[in-house]
Amino acid sequence: MKISLNWLKDYVDLSDLSTDEIVDKLTMSGLEVEDVSDENELYKNFIVAEVKSVTKHPNADKLSVCEVFDGKENLQVICGAPNVAAGQKVVFAPIGTIIPNGNFQIRKAKIRGVESNGMICAEDELLLSDDHSGIMVLNENLPTGKPITEALNLNDVIFEIAVTPNRPDALSHIGVARDLSAIFNRDLHIPEIKLKESKKKASDIASVEIIDSTNCPRYSAKVVLNVEVKDSPEWLKNKLTRIGLRPINNVVDVTNFILHEIGQPLHAFDLDLLEGKKIIVQSTTEEKEFVTLDSKVRKLPKGTLMICDAKREVAVAGVMGGENSEINSSTKNILIESAYFNPSSIRKTSKALQLSTDSSYRFERGTDPGITKYAAERAAHLIAEISGGEVAEGIIDVYPKIIERKEITLRYQRVTKILGYEISKEKIHQILSRLGIALKDINETSLLASVPTFRPDLEREIDLIEEIARVNGYDNIPVVPKISITLEQKVDQQKFEDEVRNIISSLGFSEMINNPLESEWEAKLTGNPITLANPQSVEMSCLRTSLLAGGLNSVKRNLNFGVRDMMLFEVGNVFNKKSDSSIKTFEDISEKQNLILILSGKEEEKFWNTQEKYFDFYCLKGLVNAFIKKISLDNQLADLYYSSENEIYSYYLTKNFKQQVVGTGGKVKRDVLNKFDINQDVFVFEFDLTALKQISPESKKYIEPPKYPKVHRDFAFIFDKNVQYLDVKNFILKKASKLLKSVELFDIFESESLGRDKKSMAFTLEYFDESRTLTEDEVEKDFNYLITEILKEFKAKLRG
Amino acid sequence: MLDEIINQIQNEFEKDILEADSLKKLEEIRIKYLARNGSVTLLFDKLKEASKEEKPVLGKKLNELRNSITEKFNSKKELLEKSETSAKEFIDLTLPGKKVKLGSKHILTQTLEEIKQIFKSMGFSVFEGPELESDYYNFEALNFPEDHPARDMQDTFFINQKFLLRTHTSPVQIRVMESMLPPVRAIMPGRVYRNEAINARSYCTFQQVEGLYVDTDVTFAELKGTLVSFAKQFYGSSLKYRFRPSFFPFTEPSAEMDITCFICNGKGCRICKNSGWLEILGCGMVDPNVFKYVNYDSEKYVGYAFGMGIERIALLKYGINDIRLFFENDLRFLKQF
C-alpha cells in the first residue's frame, strides 16, 4: 500500500520529524515500510525548459532536433515524441540526470549522427503514469529553469507499507496517521464535514432494502443531484497519482480519495440508471453472468452477494460495480454507496471471481461498520463542492442490528506477566487512548477498554497487550540474559536420521535434497501416488512414492554437468496411498522416511598406481552391509537375492527383518534408465528408515576381543557352476563345530581346465575359543570332517 | 678343533659384514650366523660334546664370538638403517597421493545441525511431524479462521478439502502439545511446501525449524533473550538485531527478528533491499486461542514460539545466489561443503 507523507500531514503534525525517523517508527510499531520513494531525490536535476524550435532529424523520420532553453542557454536535444512543438514548456533532464523509470543516466550522445544534450521526458519516464504516447506538456506559465520538484510540487515522500492481514484499520492515510499519533503522542485531526444540503430529501428520491442482512449488516447511501462529471481539480488528481492511482473523473476520484483517506470503500451509481431508484442487497440464488465495469463478463456462483436495483444486478457487492450503472460523462444524479459487508462473504466472492480490488481487499479484512455514514457524507460534500451538484437532505441508512463496540478488561499485572517488564499505567492509558480506545472503569488493578469498531482485531486482553507492546516499542522489552531449564527428560526424534547421515557420508556418499513433488509417471514407478489438487505443473503433480525418481534425475543432471562418477544419498519422506479410495483420514496415507544410496560410474579412476574400476553390485552390497553393521543390525537382517527382474531392477537384493522387507536395491534396469536419459549403469539401494529406526538397538554393548590365538585353515573345492557361495558358507557353518567362528571366500575362478560347468571356490576358516588355546588335533578333526561333508553334499572335488 | 672353526666363522663373518650394503643382506647374515640354525648357534650345540675340562674355556670363547658378532652386526644394522633414508634407489616423492573419496552432508543439513545443536544445548527437545497434514493442524488449530485473509499469507498445495502439504512446521506445535503437559520446550525441524513459482529466490519446498516453550512463567523478554543468544552463537557475538511487530495468527504479540545485514554491514545493499536489515525469523507469544485447541489453561500457562527458514539462512550465510542450487544436487556444489 502506497502512503503519501504530505497526505498524512493533513491528519497529524509531523513537521518536526525526519523521514528516517517516521519510517523507523512505523516499521518498529508494526507497519513495515518496505520502500521509500523520496520525490526530492527522485526528481532532483529535472527542470522546466522551453522548446525554442523543432526541426526534422536529417537521418531519421521519427526523430526531431530541438532547440531547448534551460533558463541559461540553448541546448540541442533529440526528441522522438510526435507531440513535441516549439513554444512548449517541458520537463527536461539535463546531462547527468538519472531517469526514475529504468534507473539510467542521461549522457551526452550522438543519435544518428546528431548530438543530443539531455532528454525531454514523458510521464512514464518520471513514473507519473504509464503514458508514453508523447512528452509531458506543462502549463506555459511555469518559469523556465525551475526545478520540477518546486514547479510541479513533486516534493512528496511515498512509503510502500506492508500491512499485515490483522490491521484493516491501517489501510488508509487516517489509519496510518492514527498509529503515528499514538507513537509520537500527538493529536489526530479527522476532517470535519460542513455539509450544505438541499431541501430535497434523499429518502424521497431513492430507497435501500437489505434482504441478506447477515452478509450486509449496514448500507448507507447519500444522493447528490445535478453533478457535472468532468476532470478532477489538480489537488485531487495529485493526491491520487502520488499513490499510483489513475484519475478518472471527479465523482469516481472522490470515492477513491475517501477509500484511501479513511479506508471506507465507496461506490457511486448513476441514480438514473437504477431501475425504480432502488437498491436491494441480496445474494444470488442461482449461477449468473454479470458484466462488471471493466467490461468483463463474470460468472457469479450461487450465493454471491449482489447490489440490485428493482429489476437487475447493478454491482458485485464489495468487489466491483456493474457496467450497467456506471458513472459516465452524461451522469447527472448519483447515489453513493457506503456499506459494511461481512468479510468472509466478500472474500468468497473475490476468490470465486479471481478478482481482487482495493475495495474487496479492505472489505475482506474488515472495514469499520461505524464509519459508513461519515464516509458517505464526506464524499457527498466533496463531490458537490467540485462538481457543482447539490446534496440531497439526509442519509439513507439501513442498519438493522447495530454492531456494538467490544469491551475488554485489561489487567495491568497481566501486561507485565506476558511481556516480562512493567509499563506504567499512565503510558498504557496514553497508548490506548491515542489508538481510539475509550477507557472506562479504571481502577488499581485493571481497566475496561471500549474498542472502536474500526479495530475488529482487538477482541481479547492479549490483543490489547500487543497494542501496548508494539506502540511502546519492542526495543523496550528487556533481553533476559538467562533462561531456566526444566530438567525433564529430553527427546530427540531426529537422532537416528542424523546418525544415518553421518554414517553414509563417512562411507563417501554425498547428500542430495530432491524436490518431493514429481510427475505422475515417476511417482507411479514405485508406488501408489498421492496427487495434488492444485499442482503448479504436470511435472510436479504428485508426491514421490520413493526416492528413486528424484535420485535418478540428480544422476542425469550430474551427467549433463559432466560429472560421471557418483556416490549419492538422500534421506527424505515418501508418500503412498494405502488404497485406491479417496483420502479421508491419516489411516489412508502412508508417510515414511526413506534412505536411498546411488552408485554410478567409476569406483576407482585410472591412476598411476591403480587400475580403473567401475561400481558394481558387490560395491553396493558392501556399502549397504557396512551401513547395516554400523547401526548394529548386521545379525538381524536377512539377505534375499533375486536374479529375476522386477519393474525397477534387473537383479536385486532385499534386506528383511523377520518377514518384513526393510530395503531393496540392485542394478537399475536399462529401460528405466532410458526414461531418465541415463546411459551408464546405476546401482541403487533404498531403505525404509522408519522401519530401521524401530528395530535398530538403542545402545551398543562391548564385546571383549578373543584373548587366545586363532587357528586358520584353507581349502578349495571344484563345484558345479550353479552352486551358490552362500549355500556353501551356510552349510559349512551348520556342519562345523562351535569353534569355527568365520568362513571367508578368498578366491573364485573358472577355467577350461576345471571343466566347462565348473568353478573353484576357496575358503579360509577361522577357529578360536574364548576361554582356551585350541589344539591342532581338534581343529584338524573338524576341518577334515567338513571336507568330507562338502564333497558329499555338493558333489564337489577337493583341489590339491 | 673348535678353535679353528671359531676362527673360520669369525673371519667369514668379518668378510660378510663388510660386504653387507643393505638391510636385506644383513638379514641374510643374521640367518647365516645368529638364527636358530645359524652357524654360531649350532656351535653351542657342539659344546655338549666337549670334555669337562674344555667346556669352560670353549664356552667362554663361544660367548666371546657370539658377543663380538652380535655387536658388529648391531652396529652395522644401525648404520644401514640410518642411511636407508638416503637410499640409492630413486623415489619420486612428487607423484600424487592416493585419491581419497570424501562424502558430504548437504549444506542445508549442516546448517540445520548447527541450529539444532544450539537449541539442544539450551534444553530444547527435538520433535517431528508429518509433511502431509490435515487442514486442522496446519490452519484451524493454529487460529487461522476459515475464509480469513491470513490463509493467503501461505500459498498452499492441497490434496483435497481436508488434507494438504503443510505450509509451515507450526502444526507440530499442536501435535506436541496434544501429547504432553507443560513444561514443553522443543524445536521441530522439517520440510514445508508453498505453492510459489520457482525462481532464484523462491522454491516450492524448503525446511523450517519451529520452536516452542510453554510453562508458567514464560515472557516475551525471555523469548528475546533466547533468540538473541541463538543469533549470537550462530551469526557471531558482535551482531546487532531488532524485533519488529508482525502478525501470525498463532502468536500474540507477534514479532519478526532482523539482524544487521552482514553483506553490507547495515549500510544497505541489494540483498537487504537497502534497509540494512535482514529478516531471519518470526516469533511471538502463543495465542491463547491455540491453547484452547490443546486444552491448556491460558491463564496458568504462557508460551512463546518461533520459526525460521533454513534455506534463507544458508543462502545468506554462504553467499549462495540462487535457491535452486540446493535442489539440483550438482556434485560440484555438494562437495564444496
Interface residues (C-beta under 8 A of the other chain):
Chain A: T27 M28 S29 G30 E32 E34 D35 T164 P165 N166 R167 P343 S344 R347 K348 E364 R365 K417 I418 L419 G420 Y421 R460 I462 D463 I465 E466 A469 R470 Y474 D475 I477 P478 V479 V480 P481 K482 I483 S484 I485 T486 E488 K490 V491 D492 Q493 Q494 K495 D498 R501 N502 I504 S505 S506 L507 G508 F509 S510 E511 M512 I513 N514 N515 P516 L517 I530 T531 L532 A533 N534 P535 Q536 M540 L543 S554 R557 N558 F561 V563 M566 M567 L568 G572 N573 F575 S582 I583 K584 F586 I589 E591 E605 F607 W608 N609 T610
Chain B: L95 P96 K98 K99 K101 L102 G103 S104 K105 H106 L108 T109 E113 K116 K120 M122 G123 F124 S125 V126 F127 E128 P130 E131 L132 S134 E146 D147 H148 P149 A150 D152 M153 F157 F158 I159 N160 K162 F163 L165 P183 R185 A186 P189 R191 Y193 N195 A197 I198 Y203 C204 T205 D215 D217 T219 F220 A221 E222 K224 G225 T226 V228 R242 F243 R244 P245 S246 F247 E252 P253 S254 A255 K273 M285 D287 P288 V302 F326 F327 E328 N329 D330 L331 R332 L334 K335
